Amino acid sequence: MTWIARIRSVAKPLLGPVLDYALPPRCPACGDIVSESGAFCGPCWQSIDYIGDPLCKVCGVTLPSQAMGDEAQCGACLADPPPFERARALMHYGEVGRTLARKLKYGRRVSLARVMAAQMQRLLALPGDADAILVPVPLHRWRIWSRGFNQAALIGRQLSRATGLPLETGLLRRTKNTPPLHSLGLRSRAKAVRGAFALAPEARARLAGKTAILIDDIWTTGSTASACARMLKGGGAARVEIICWTRVGEAGDRSPPD
């Protein structure tokens, strides 16, 4: 244990009650006072439309019946298998999901990455012997310079700390500065991200035989995630899984993210 860690271990029990009184923990969505840091208040928690079974084994879209079984796939995945093995999002795109994503991305509330990662950790479903790495969906360098950070990488860093899985931030690169995708349709999105990603020169050695877990905040049509997955599989990844904070288009607020 480092001397900083020792100081924290001693100071936290002493100062914690004082800080909680002066700066009580608040709901990350609405700001109401809550019992512990990172927790949602009752109304916000009840409003979240968490995504649960039955789901397509591959893309995670909701299926009509639980009787279809755990191995069932949707018609789209059967007709045209996507370039990834599994995609999951935590919740449907509603008020709470949208609020946290916007606060993190545009409000520079970087501490929310820890809240989101703690919730997203339940989406991981890896066998104990999986050789896995975390790969955030990259931003173009101009977007990073203007925003100051990549929100997917911030979430990935928190997931890495919680799980021990290595985070590979430079392995996948965005070489094309695509326009904002929220105003585009499915075909336009697919066209916009075509050729937008590339692998680092050393990526093949770092990807060979591994499960690459792609991390993003919002799943809208899957065009970006699919383009990234193709690059990862082409670079030698044995398997690609995708986990996202929230998913647009099946329930709750069907409007695209802004």
C-alpha positions in Angstrom: 0.0 0.0 0.0 1.4 3.4 -1.0 1.6 6.3 1.5 -1.3 8.1 -0.3 -3.5 5.0 0.0 -2.6 4.8 3.7 -3.6 8.4 4.2 -6.9 7.8 2.4 -7.7 4.7 4.4 -7.2 6.7 7.7 -8.9 9.9 6.6 -12.0 8.5 4.9 -13.7 7.2 8.1 -12.9 10.5 9.8 -13.8 12.9 7.1 -16.5 10.9 5.4 -19.4 11.9 7.7 -18.3 15.6 7.6 -18.2 15.6 3.8 -21.5 13.8 3.5 -23.1 16.5 5.7 -21.5 19.4 3.9 -21.7 17.8 0.4 -24.3 15.0 0.5 -24.3 12.5 -2.3 -26.8 13.3 -5.0 -28.7 11.4 -7.7 -26.5 11.5 -10.9 -29.6 12.1 -13.0 -31.8 14.7 -11.2 -29.5 15.9 -8.3 -31.7 15.0 -5.4 -30.0 13.9 -2.2 -29.5 10.1 -2.0 -28.1 7.7 0.5 -24.8 6.9 -1.2 -22.6 8.2 -4.0 -23.5 6.9 -7.4 -27.0 5.8 -6.4 -30.2 6.9 -8.2 -33.1 8.4 -6.3 -36.3 6.3 -6.2 -38.2 8.1 -8.9 -35.2 8.1 -11.3 -34.5 4.4 -10.6 -38.1 3.5 -11.2 -38.2 5.4 -14.5 -35.3 3.4 -16.0 -36.4 0.9 -18.6 -33.6 -1.7 -18.1 -33.2 -4.1 -21.0 -33.8 -7.8 -20.1 -34.6 -11.1 -21.6 -35.8 -12.3 -24.1 -33.1 -10.9 -26.3 -31.5 -11.9 -29.6 -28.4 -13.9 -28.7 -26.3 -11.7 -31.1 -27.5 -8.1 -31.4 -29.6 -7.9 -28.2 -32.8 -6.7 -29.8 -35.9 -7.7 -27.8 -37.6 -10.9 -29.0 -41.3 -11.6 -28.8 -41.2 -14.6 -26.6 -39.1 -16.1 -23.8 -40.0 -19.5 -25.2 -37.7 -19.0 -28.1 -34.8 -19.9 -25.8 -31.4 -18.4 -24.9 -29.9 -19.3 -28.3 -32.6 -17.6 -30.4 -31.6 -14.9 -32.9 -33.7 -12.2 -34.5 -34.5 -12.4 -38.2 -32.0 -9.7 -39.2 -29.1 -11.5 -37.5 -30.1 -14.8 -39.2 -30.4 -13.2 -42.6 -27.3 -11.1 -42.4 -25.0 -12.1 -39.5 -23.3 -9.0 -38.0 -19.5 -8.7 -37.6 -19.7 -9.3 -33.8 -20.8 -12.1 -31.6 -22.8 -10.3 -28.9 -24.1 -6.8 -28.3 -25.8 -5.5 -25.1 -27.0 -2.2 -23.8 -28.0 -1.5 -20.2 -31.2 0.5 -20.7 -33.6 1.8 -23.3 -33.0 5.4 -24.3 -35.1 7.4 -21.8 -34.7 10.5 -19.6 -32.1 9.0 -17.2 -30.0 7.4 -19.9 -30.1 10.6 -22.0 -29.3 12.9 -19.1 -26.2 11.0 -17.9 -24.9 10.6 -21.5 -25.3 14.4 -22.1 -23.8 15.4 -18.8 -20.8 13.3 -19.4 -20.3 14.2 -23.0 -21.2 17.8 -23.1 -21.4 18.9 -19.5 -17.9 17.5 -18.8 -19.1 15.6 -15.7 -16.4 13.1 -16.1 -17.1 11.5 -12.7 -20.3 10.1 -14.2 -18.1 7.6 -16.2 -17.7 5.7 -12.9 -21.4 5.6 -12.3 -22.1 4.4 -15.8 -19.3 1.8 -15.7 -20.6 0.4 -12.4 -23.9 -0.3 -14.0 -22.5 -1.5 -17.3 -20.3 -4.1 -15.6 -23.3 -6.4 -15.4 -23.4 -6.6 -19.2 -20.1 -8.5 -19.3 -20.6 -12.2 -19.8 -17.2 -13.7 -20.3 -16.1 -17.3 -19.5 -13.4 -17.5 -16.9 -10.8 -18.4 -19.4 -11.5 -15.6 -21.8 -8.5 -13.6 -22.9 -10.3 -10.3 -23.2 -9.4 -6.6 -23.7 -11.5 -3.5 -23.5 -11.6 -1.3 -26.6 -13.4 2.1 -26.5 -15.1 3.3 -29.7 -12.6 6.0 -30.7 -13.2 9.7 -31.5 -11.4 11.6 -34.2 -8.5 13.7 -32.9 -10.4 17.0 -33.7 -13.4 15.9 -31.6 -11.1 15.0 -28.7 -9.3 18.3 -28.9 -12.6 20.2 -28.9 -14.2 18.1 -26.1 -11.1 17.3 -24.1 -11.8 13.5 -23.7 -13.4 10.5 -25.2 -16.4 9.5 -23.1 -16.1 5.8 -24.2 -12.5 5.7 -23.0 -13.5 7.2 -19.6 -16.1 4.5 -19.1 -13.6 1.9 -20.3 -11.0 3.1 -17.8 -13.5 2.7 -14.9 -14.5 -0.8 -16.2 -10.8 -1.8 -16.4 -10.3 -0.7 -12.8 -13.3 -2.7 -11.6 -12.6 -5.9 -13.6 -8.9 -6.0 -14.1 -9.3 -6.3 -17.9 -6.7 -4.3 -19.9 -7.9 -1.2 -21.6 -6.6 -0.6 -25.2 -7.2 3.0 -26.0 -4.8 3.3 -29.0 -5.6 0.1 -30.7 -8.5 1.3 -32.8 -8.4 4.8 -34.4 -10.9 7.1 -36.0 -9.2 8.4 -39.2 -12.2 10.1 -40.7 -13.9 13.1 -39.0 -17.5 12.0 -39.6 -20.4 14.4 -39.2 -22.7 14.1 -36.2 -24.7 10.9 -36.9 -27.8 11.5 -34.9 -29.5 13.4 -37.7 -28.7 10.7 -40.3 -30.8 7.7 -41.4 -29.6 4.1 -41.3 -28.1 4.1 -44.8 -26.5 7.5 -44.4 -24.9 6.4 -41.1 -23.5 3.3 -42.6 -22.0 5.4 -45.5 -20.6 8.0 -43.1 -18.6 5.5 -41.0 -17.4 3.5 -44.0 -13.6 3.8 -44.0 -13.7 5.9 -40.8 -11.7 3.5 -38.6 -8.2 1.9 -38.8 -6.1 -0.2 -36.6 -2.8 0.8 -35.0 0.3 -0.7 -36.7 0.9 -3.1 -33.7 -2.8 -4.0 -33.4 -2.6 -7.5 -34.9 -0.2 -8.7 -32.3 -2.4 -7.2 -29.5 -5.6 -8.6 -30.9 -4.6 -12.1 -32.0 -6.9 -14.7 -30.4 -8.5 -12.2 -28.0 -12.0 -11.3 -27.2 -12.4 -7.5 -27.9 -15.1 -5.8 -25.8 -16.1 -2.7 -27.6 -17.4 0.1 -25.4 -19.7 3.0 -26.3 -22.2 5.2 -24.6 -25.2 5.1 -27.0 -26.3 2.5 -29.5 -28.6 4.0 -32.2 -28.5 1.9 -35.4 -25.3 -0.1 -34.7 -23.5 1.3 -37.7 -20.5 2.7 -35.8 -20.2 -0.5 -33.6 -20.4 -2.7 -36.7 -17.7 -0.7 -38.5 -15.4 -1.0 -35.5 -16.2 -4.7 -35.1 -15.2 -5.4 -38.7 -11.8 -3.8 -38.1 -11.2 -5.7 -34.9 -12.2 -9.1 -36.5 -10.1 -8.2 -39.5 -7.2 -7.5 -37.2 -7.3 -11.0 -35.7 -9.8 -10.8 -32.8 -11.3 -14.2 -32.1 -14.5 -12.6 -30.8 -16.1 -9.1 -30.6 -18.6 -8.1 -28.0 -20.2 -4.7 -27.6 -21.5 -3.1 -24.4 -23.3 0.3 -24.3 -24.9 2.5 -21.7 -28.2 3.0 -23.5 -30.0 1.9 -26.7 -32.3 3.9 -28.9 -35.3 2.7 -30.8 -37.2 -0.1 -29.0 -39.0 1.4 -26.0 -39.3 4.6 -24.0 -38.1 7.6 -25.8 -37.7 6.7 -29.5 -36.2 10.0 -30.5 -32.5 10.0 -31.6 -29.9 11.3 -29.2 -28.9 14.9 -29.7 
